[in-house]
Amino acid sequence: MNIIHETNSILELSGYKTKYTDADANLLYFEDDCLLGFVTVFLTVGELSTQWKEKHDAFLTKNAGRLRVSPLKAWNCYSIFLTPDDTDSFPMHTFLEIEDNLQGTRKIARYSVRTRKDIIHALYPIMPIQNRVALSSEKFLDRVKERVDLKERTIAAFLGGASPDEIATLLMEEE
């Protein structure tokens, strides 16, 4: 799996505009109405720990003008550093130090990123809120009955597929 291409797909599905940079195939810019940033993928944890600052500073230099004229985006600017490598050869606190660095952008640094699910987890801080509530049809009907001030037969007609005319007649009878 190509991590940067998969990241591009996830971000686009979440409503971001994305753009690959010409200079680096593992660097992707993203932006929406109030947030912008970049994602870069390093092959190893060692590369990430030694090169993240260079990528970060280059992004800020290239986008300084845009950030000055858009204070909201300057406040919501992200640098995301991913690697499929494990931290076996590097101390875990390296990632925490990167994320705790508050200069320039907010930072997300993740290791062991190998699957689409791993990428989604890494991108959670910038993803739209997703609420998946599964209700059984029984619970759904009970909730509808609790929340609407209608007679049982009107609710049954509405949920049972009655015609709009029949539902309108029942609603008018309730007044």
Sequence and secondary structure as in RCSB ss.txt:
>XXXX:A:sequence
MNIIHETNSILELSGYKTKYTDADANLLYFEDDCLLGFVTVFLTVGELSTQWKEKHDAFLTKNAGRLRVSPLKAW
NCYSIFLTPDDTDSFPMHTFLEIEDNLQGTRKIARYSVRTRKDIIHALYPIMPIQNRVALSSEKFLDRVKERVDL
KERTIAAFLGGASPDEIATLLMEEE
>XXXX:A:secstr
  HHHHHHHHHHHTT EEEE SS TTEEEEE SS EEEEEE SSHHHHHHHHHHHHHHHHHHHHHHHHH HHHHH
TEEEEEE SS STTS THHHHHHHH  SSSEEEEES   SHHHHHHHHGGGS         HHHHHHHHHHHS  
 HHHHHHHHTT  HHHHHHHHHHH 
